[in-house]
């Protein structure tokens, strides 16, 4: 299937060195459409939506950011820490605005499993159903998100 001109432009913006040093797809060899379809199927199989996942991640992100770098306990086993960074980054889809840099590291203290959340990453999950390519630093694996968010409750 031929890629639409709009999606081709998104893929160009996702390349390493365009909007971010490492890019958004990393070494993931799959076409963007396949990445979106696979993650969409995984989220549907978990019985949730991209918007619901993004809303939960935003709550965690906002709690950690409000603590100004102090670790915050979220639920019984999760700890979130916000790491400030200067600057802003636009969404590779274009027309969505710019997002502050900085990240929240969310860790399950019982298992050691962790993931890194960014404002842009949360936006891309909720608006575009995009969780980054496999192997990228900010990849949010749907099953890992589900495991961690189960610890939050709700």
N, C-alpha and C positions, 0 to 999 in steps of 0.2 A: 504494500500500500504506500502510495506516495505521501510524503509529509507535506502538510499545508505550509504556505509561506509564513504564516504567523508563528507556527510551532518551530519552523526552521530558524526564525529569528530568535526565539526563546533559547533554542539549543546553542546558537552562536553566543548569546549572552552568558550562557552557563559554562562556557569553556574556561579552562584555567587561564588566569591572567586578564580576563575581561572585566568582570565585576569583583572577583575575588582571586587571590593568589592561586588557590588550589582548585577552583571551580566547584560546580555543584554535582556533577555526575562522576567525577573521579575516574577510576579505571573501569567502571561498570561498562561492559561492552554492549549492553542492551540499548535499543533506541528509546528515546524518551517516552513514546507512546506505550511501549512494553513495560517500562518502569511504572508509569501511571496506572496501567491496567492491573499489573501484579499487585501493587500496593492497595489499589481500590478493592480488589478481590479479597485480599487478606483482611482489610478493615471490615468489609461486609461479613466475612466469615466470623469475625469477632463479635458481630451483633451491634456494631456502633457505626458512626459516621465520621468523616473527616472533621466536620464542624464540631461534633461533640469532643473528639480527641483534642482539637485545637483549644476549645474552651477550657478543658481540664488542664492542659499544659500552660495556658495563659494564667490560670489561677496560681499554679505552682511558681511560675516565672515571676509574677507580680509580688507574691509573698516574699520570695528570696530577694528581689530587687529592693523592696521596701526595707529590708534588714541591713542594707548598706555594707555588704561584705561579711556580715556575721552569719554563721551557719544557722539555718532555721530547720527545726524538726517539723516534718509534715507527716502526719499519721504516726504510727508507732515505730516504723523502721526506716523511713526516708529522711534524708538530710539534703537540703538544697543550699547552695552558696552562689551568690551572684559575684561575678568578676567583671568589673567595669572596664570599658575600653572606649577610647575616643573615636569619633567619626560616625558616619552613617553609611548605609548601603542600600541601593535600590533593589527592588524585586526584578528578577530576570524576565518576568512576564511583561513588564513595562506598564506604566499607568497606574500603579498601585501605591505610589509614594516611596519614601525612603524610611529605613528602619534603623534605630540606634544599634551600634555595635555593642559588644559585651555578651556574656553568656552566663547561664546558670548550669552548674553541675549538680545533677540530681543523682543521689547514691542510695541504694538499699544497703543499710548497715549490716544486715544479716547475711547477704550474699556477696556484697562487694560490687554488684552490677551497677553500672552508672551510664548516664547519657548526658550529652551537652545540649542545652536548649538555647536558641537565639530568638529574638523578636521576629526576625525575617523567617526563620525556620517554622515558627508557629504560624505565621501568616500563610506561608506556602502550604502547610498542611491543611489549614482551614479553607483557604480560598481556591487552591489549585490541586489539592490532593497529592502533593509532592512531598516526599520524605527524604530527599537527596538520594544520590546514587550509592550503590553498595561500595563500601570501603572508604567513603568520605568521612571526615572527622565528625560532621554533623548529621550523619545518617541516623534516622529514627526508625528502627525496625518495628513494624506494627506489633509483633508478638512481645517484644521487649517493652514497648510503651504500655501494652495491656498488663503485663506482669507488674510493672512499677506502679501504674495507676490503681491497680487493685489494692495496693497498700494504703492508698489515700482514702479509699472508701467513697461512698456516694453514688 
